[in-house]
Amino acid sequence: MIEAAISALRLEAVTLTSTAAVARGSVFYAQAFVALPTAAIVAALVAACTLAACIGVRESVAIAAAMTAIEVGGLVVVIAAGWSD
C-alpha cells in the first residue's frame, strides 16, 4: 500500500516537472503575442494542461498534438526564411 502511494507521488512529481518545463519554455513564444508577466503565462499554461488532463486523455493528446503542430509550423517558417537567403 505504501509502495503504491510512493509510486503515485513519483509520477505526480514527474508530471508536474515536465508540465512546468513545457510552460516555462513556451513563455517566450507567448510573450511575442501577449504582454503578460512570465508568471501569469506559466500559471495559465499549467492550468490549461491540468484542465485538459482532468477532462480526459483523448483531449490531452489532442492539445499536445496541436502544440506540436504549431511548433513544427514555426520551425518550417524559420527554415523557409533562411532558405531564401
C-alpha positions in Angstrom: 0.0 0.0 0.0 2.8 2.4 0.9 4.8 1.5 -2.2 1.8 2.3 -4.4 1.4 5.7 -2.7 5.1 6.4 -3.2 4.9 5.4 -6.9 1.9 7.7 -7.4 3.8 10.6 -5.8 6.8 10.0 -8.0 4.6 10.0 -11.1 2.9 13.2 -10.0 6.3 14.8 -9.4 7.5 13.9 -12.9 4.3 15.1 -14.5 4.4 18.4 -12.6 8.1 18.9 -13.5 7.5 18.2 -17.2 4.4 20.4 -17.4 6.3 23.3 -15.7 9.3 22.8 -18.1 7.0 23.0 -21.1 5.1 26.0 -19.7 8.4 27.8 -18.9 9.7 27.1 -22.4 6.5 28.3 -24.1 6.6 31.7 -22.3 8.9 33.3 -24.7 6.7 32.3 -27.7 3.6 33.5 -25.9 5.2 36.8 -24.9 5.6 37.6 -28.6 1.8 37.8 -28.8 0.7 39.0 -25.4 2.3 41.4 -23.0 1.9 39.5 -19.7 4.3 38.7 -16.9 6.1 35.4 -17.2 4.5 34.0 -14.0 1.0 34.7 -15.4 1.7 32.9 -18.6 3.2 29.9 -16.9 0.3 29.7 -14.5 -2.2 29.9 -17.4 -0.4 27.2 -19.3 -0.1 24.9 -16.3 -3.8 25.4 -15.5 -4.7 24.7 -19.2 -2.7 21.5 -19.2 -4.2 20.4 -15.8 -7.7 21.1 -17.2 -7.0 19.1 -20.3 -5.7 16.2 -18.2 -8.8 16.3 -15.9 -11.1 16.3 -18.9 -9.6 13.2 -20.4 -6.7 11.5 -22.1 -8.0 11.9 -25.7 -8.4 15.7 -25.2 -5.0 16.0 -23.6 -3.4 14.1 -26.5 -5.3 16.4 -29.0 -3.9 19.5 -27.2 -0.4 18.1 -27.2 -0.7 17.3 -30.9 -1.9 20.9 -31.6 1.0 22.4 -29.7 3.4 20.2 -31.6 1.9 21.2 -34.9 2.3 24.9 -34.0 5.9 24.3 -33.1 6.7 22.4 -36.3 4.9 25.1 -38.3 7.1 27.8 -36.6 10.2 25.8 -37.4 9.1 25.4 -41.1 8.7 29.2 -41.3 12.1 29.8 -39.9 13.7 27.2 -42.2 11.9 28.7 -45.2 13.0 32.2 -44.3 16.6 31.1 -44.0 16.4 29.0 -47.2 15.5 32.0 -49.3 18.8 33.9 -48.5 
